[in-house]
């Protein structure tokens, strides 16, 4: 058990370079899809209303005693509301 823990800790310290995902350039191929999905949907009214709906749905689970699904639903709603920030701040291990 100690060997597994030691190997795990050593592997964590030997992680490779991390690159952040950035928004594509306006002349890039993927910018149209990024503009539609992230800018217009996630940052727009669709993303806000769906995120708020998930938070309200999760809060409505609490009186029934479904604490774990409620926590996941509220967390998912918060992630949808802040999805534009999450998309550009995720790192990718190479």
C-alpha positions as CSV (number, residue, x, y, z in Angstrom):
1,X,0.0,0.0,0.0
2,X,2.8,2.4,0.8
3,X,4.5,1.6,-2.5
4,X,1.3,2.5,-4.4
5,X,1.0,5.7,-2.6
6,X,4.6,6.6,-3.2
7,X,4.4,5.8,-6.9
8,X,1.2,7.9,-7.1
9,X,2.8,10.9,-5.4
10,X,5.9,10.6,-7.7
11,X,3.7,10.5,-10.8
12,X,1.9,13.6,-9.7
13,X,5.1,15.5,-9.4
14,X,6.3,14.3,-12.8
15,X,3.3,15.7,-14.7
16,X,3.9,17.1,-18.2
17,X,3.3,20.6,-19.5
18,X,-0.2,21.9,-19.3
19,X,-1.8,24.0,-22.0
20,X,-5.0,26.0,-21.6
21,X,-7.7,25.9,-24.2
22,X,-8.2,29.3,-25.6
23,X,-10.8,30.8,-27.8
24,X,-10.0,30.4,-31.5
25,X,-9.0,33.3,-33.7
26,X,-11.8,35.1,-35.6
27,X,-10.3,33.9,-38.8
28,X,-10.0,30.3,-37.6
29,X,-12.0,27.4,-38.9
30,X,-13.6,26.6,-35.5
31,X,-14.6,30.2,-34.6
32,X,-18.1,29.9,-36.1
33,X,-18.9,26.9,-34.0
34,X,-17.3,28.5,-30.9
35,X,-19.3,31.7,-31.6
36,X,-22.6,29.8,-31.8
37,X,-22.1,27.3,-29.0
38,X,-20.2,29.3,-26.4
39,X,-20.9,33.0,-27.1
40,X,-24.5,32.9,-28.2
41,X,-25.8,29.9,-26.3
42,X,-23.8,29.4,-23.1
43,X,-23.1,33.1,-22.5
44,X,-26.6,34.1,-23.7
45,X,-30.1,33.6,-22.5
46,X,-30.1,29.8,-23.2
47,X,-27.2,29.1,-20.9
48,X,-28.4,31.3,-18.1
49,X,-32.0,30.0,-18.1
50,X,-30.9,26.4,-18.3
51,X,-28.3,26.9,-15.5
52,X,-30.8,28.7,-13.3
53,X,-33.4,25.9,-14.1
54,X,-30.9,23.3,-12.9
55,X,-30.2,25.2,-9.7
56,X,-33.9,25.6,-9.0
57,X,-34.6,21.9,-9.8
58,X,-31.7,20.9,-7.4
59,X,-33.1,23.1,-4.7
60,X,-36.5,21.5,-5.1
61,X,-35.0,18.1,-4.4
62,X,-33.8,19.1,-1.0
63,X,-37.2,19.0,0.8
64,X,-37.6,15.4,-0.5
65,X,-34.3,14.4,1.2
66,X,-32.5,13.7,-2.1
67,X,-29.4,15.5,-1.0
68,X,-26.8,13.8,-3.3
69,X,-28.8,14.3,-6.5
70,X,-29.6,17.8,-5.4
71,X,-25.9,18.6,-4.9
72,X,-25.0,17.3,-8.3
73,X,-27.8,19.2,-10.0
74,X,-27.0,22.5,-8.3
75,X,-23.3,22.0,-9.2
76,X,-24.2,21.2,-12.8
77,X,-26.4,24.4,-12.9
78,X,-23.5,26.5,-11.6
79,X,-21.2,24.9,-14.2
80,X,-23.7,25.7,-17.0
81,X,-23.9,29.3,-15.8
82,X,-20.1,29.7,-15.8
83,X,-19.5,27.5,-18.8
84,X,-17.8,30.2,-20.8
85,X,-15.2,30.6,-18.1
86,X,-14.8,26.9,-17.7
87,X,-14.3,26.4,-21.4
88,X,-11.4,28.8,-21.6
89,X,-9.8,27.8,-18.3
90,X,-9.6,24.1,-18.6
91,X,-6.1,22.7,-19.0
92,X,-5.1,19.9,-21.3
93,X,-2.4,17.4,-20.4
94,X,-0.1,16.5,-23.2
